[in-house]
Amino acid sequence: MKKIGLILLGAISAINIANAQSRNVEDSGPDHVIKTNVFPMLTGQIPFTNEYRLVYEQRTGQRTSVQLTGAYLGKSPFVGLFERYAINAIDEDLKLGVGGFRGQLAFKFYFLNKKPSLKGFYVAPNLSVAHAKITNKTNSDDYFKATYSSLSALAGYQFVIGKHFAVDVFTGIGVKYNHYGVNIPVEGSNFEFDRLNWVGPKFWLGFNMGYAF
């Protein structure tokens, strides 16, 4: 009985070693990529904001992966200049507070890959939602808020230079919905911000870069 157990244990060990060797032979690239882009730290897609972005991609199959993007939307450095030279000329006590978030979900298909990898040409459906609120710090009841949502089809190419440096370049097209909310009383104005809410085309052109492993 002990001999049978030892034989089974040996067989299982051999199978595990063979599977590990097979995976090492088949794998031709990383399984994970962490990426970002420093340029949105200057200005974001929503007015007055900037974006601190973190992107995580994980391989889910030989030619597929899922990519999650999370970002904090803060005050663009250009807003400081606007406050100093434009707003303060009207009201020295007015200071803007800016905060929000952005989230994206993409399923990427590396349609030319013959081996498991997160590099090469890909196509991807992409869902994106961003929300930001701009307030008057001296009166938080006064605010301007915006929500941008979109559903798009992306196409791109991800380079993996050496073993770890990844660059993801992409473009795409889709449909977006921009929605605004305002609570800033303006005397003598009949302008309705609901007129700014609209559905229209969404165009993408961008890149991220980071660490592949």
JOLIN-V318089 format. One record per residue. N is the residue number from 1. RES is the residue in one small letter. D_CENTER is the distance of its C-alpha to the mean C-alpha in Angstrom with 1 decimal. Layout:
n->N res->RES d_center->D_CENTER
n->N res->RES d_center->D_CENTER
//
This chain:
n->1 res->m d_center->57.3
n->2 res->k d_center->55.8
n->3 res->k d_center->56.0
n->4 res->i d_center->54.0
n->5 res->g d_center->51.4
n->6 res->l d_center->51.2
n->7 res->i d_center->50.9
n->8 res->l d_center->48.1
n->9 res->l d_center->46.3
n->10 res->g d_center->46.8
n->11 res->a d_center->45.6
n->12 res->i d_center->42.4
n->13 res->s d_center->41.8
n->14 res->a d_center->42.5
n->15 res->i d_center->40.0
n->16 res->n d_center->37.3
n->17 res->i d_center->38.0
n->18 res->a d_center->38.1
n->19 res->n d_center->34.7
n->20 res->a d_center->33.2
n->21 res->q d_center->34.8
n->22 res->s d_center->33.6
n->23 res->r d_center->30.0
n->24 res->n d_center->30.4
n->25 res->v d_center->31.9
n->26 res->e d_center->29.4
n->27 res->d d_center->26.2
n->28 res->s d_center->25.5
n->29 res->g d_center->22.1
n->30 res->p d_center->19.6
n->31 res->d d_center->18.3
n->32 res->h d_center->15.3
n->33 res->v d_center->12.8
n->34 res->i d_center->11.0
n->35 res->k d_center->9.2
n->36 res->t d_center->8.3
n->37 res->n d_center->9.6
n->38 res->v d_center->12.5
n->39 res->f d_center->13.2
n->40 res->p d_center->11.0
n->41 res->m d_center->13.1
n->42 res->l d_center->15.9
n->43 res->t d_center->14.8
n->44 res->g d_center->12.1
n->45 res->q d_center->12.3
n->46 res->i d_center->14.4
n->47 res->p d_center->17.8
n->48 res->f d_center->18.7
n->49 res->t d_center->15.3
n->50 res->n d_center->13.3
n->51 res->e d_center->9.9
n->52 res->y d_center->9.7
n->53 res->r d_center->6.4
n->54 res->l d_center->6.6
n->55 res->v d_center->5.5
n->56 res->y d_center->8.4
n->57 res->e d_center->10.3
n->58 res->q d_center->13.8
n->59 res->r d_center->16.6
n->60 res->t d_center->18.3
n->61 res->g d_center->21.1
n->62 res->q d_center->22.8
n->63 res->r d_center->20.6
n->64 res->t d_center->17.6
n->65 res->s d_center->14.5
n->66 res->v d_center->11.8
n->67 res->q d_center->8.2
n->68 res->l d_center->6.3
n->69 res->t d_center->3.2
n->70 res->g d_center->5.4
n->71 res->a d_center->6.7
n->72 res->y d_center->10.4
n->73 res->l d_center->11.9
n->74 res->g d_center->15.2
n->75 res->k d_center->18.1
n->76 res->s d_center->17.9
n->77 res->p d_center->20.7
n->78 res->f d_center->22.2
n->79 res->v d_center->22.9
n->80 res->g d_center->25.3
n->81 res->l d_center->27.2
n->82 res->f d_center->27.2
n->83 res->e d_center->28.6
n->84 res->r d_center->31.2
n->85 res->y d_center->32.6
n->86 res->a d_center->32.1
n->87 res->i d_center->31.8
n->88 res->n d_center->34.3
n->89 res->a d_center->36.8
n->90 res->i d_center->36.9
n->91 res->d d_center->36.3
n->92 res->e d_center->36.3
n->93 res->d d_center->35.2
n->94 res->l d_center->32.0
n->95 res->k d_center->28.8
n->96 res->l d_center->25.4
n->97 res->g d_center->23.0
n->98 res->v d_center->19.3
n->99 res->g d_center->16.8
n->100 res->g d_center->13.9
n->101 res->f d_center->10.5
n->102 res->r d_center->7.2
n->103 res->g d_center->6.0
n->104 res->q d_center->4.9
n->105 res->l d_center->7.5
n->106 res->a d_center->8.9
n->107 res->f d_center->12.4
n->108 res->k d_center->13.3
n->109 res->f d_center->17.0
n->110 res->y d_center->18.6
n->111 res->f d_center->21.7
n->112 res->l d_center->23.8
n->113 res->n d_center->23.6
n->114 res->k d_center->27.0
n->115 res->k d_center->26.0
n->116 res->p d_center->23.2
n->117 res->s d_center->20.5
n->118 res->l d_center->16.8
n->119 res->k d_center->18.0
n->120 res->g d_center->19.3
n->121 res->f d_center->18.6
n->122 res->y d_center->16.4
n->123 res->v d_center->15.7
n->124 res->a d_center->13.1
n->125 res->p d_center->13.0
n->126 res->n d_center->9.7
n->127 res->l d_center->9.6
n->128 res->s d_center->7.8
n->129 res->v d_center->9.6
n->130 res->a d_center->10.0
n->131 res->h d_center->13.3
n->132 res->a d_center->15.4
n->133 res->k d_center->19.0
n->134 res->i d_center->21.4
n->135 res->t d_center->24.7
n->136 res->n d_center->28.0
n->137 res->k d_center->28.6
n->138 res->t d_center->32.3
n->139 res->n d_center->32.0
n->140 res->s d_center->28.9
n->141 res->d d_center->30.3
n->142 res->d d_center->29.4
n->143 res->y d_center->25.7
n->144 res->f d_center->23.4
n->145 res->k d_center->20.3
n->146 res->a d_center->17.8
n->147 res->t d_center->15.4
n->148 res->y d_center->13.4
n->149 res->s d_center->12.6
n->150 res->s d_center->12.4
n->151 res->l d_center->13.2
n->152 res->s d_center->13.1
n->153 res->a d_center->14.3
n->154 res->l d_center->12.7
n->155 res->a d_center->14.9
n->156 res->g d_center->14.5
n->157 res->y d_center->16.1
n->158 res->q d_center->15.1
n->159 res->f d_center->17.8
n->160 res->v d_center->18.9
n->161 res->i d_center->21.5
n->162 res->g d_center->24.1
n->163 res->k d_center->23.0
n->164 res->h d_center->19.9
n->165 res->f d_center->18.3
n->166 res->a d_center->15.4
n->167 res->v d_center->14.2
n->168 res->d d_center->12.0
n->169 res->v d_center->13.1
n->170 res->f d_center->12.3
n->171 res->t d_center->13.6
n->172 res->g d_center->14.1
n->173 res->i d_center->15.8
n->174 res->g d_center->15.7
n->175 res->v d_center->16.9
n->176 res->k d_center->15.7
n->177 res->y d_center->17.5
n->178 res->n d_center->17.8
n->179 res->h d_center->19.8
n->180 res->y d_center->21.5
n->181 res->g d_center->23.9
n->182 res->v d_center->26.4
n->183 res->n d_center->29.2
n->184 res->i d_center->30.8
n->185 res->p d_center->34.5
n->186 res->v d_center->35.8
n->187 res->e d_center->39.5
n->188 res->g d_center->40.9
n->189 res->s d_center->37.6
n->190 res->n d_center->37.2
n->191 res->f d_center->33.7
n->192 res->e d_center->31.6
n->193 res->f d_center->27.9
n->194 res->d d_center->27.5
n->195 res->r d_center->28.3
n->196 res->l d_center->24.9
n->197 res->n d_center->23.2
n->198 res->w d_center->22.6
n->199 res->v d_center->21.2
n->200 res->g d_center->20.6
n->201 res->p d_center->18.9
n->202 res->k d_center->15.3
n->203 res->f d_center->15.0
n->204 res->w d_center->12.2
n->205 res->l d_center->13.0
n->206 res->g d_center->10.9
n->207 res->f d_center->10.5
n->208 res->n d_center->9.1
n->209 res->m d_center->11.9
n->210 res->g d_center->13.0
n->211 res->y d_center->15.4
n->212 res->a d_center->16.5
n->213 res->f d_center->19.0
//
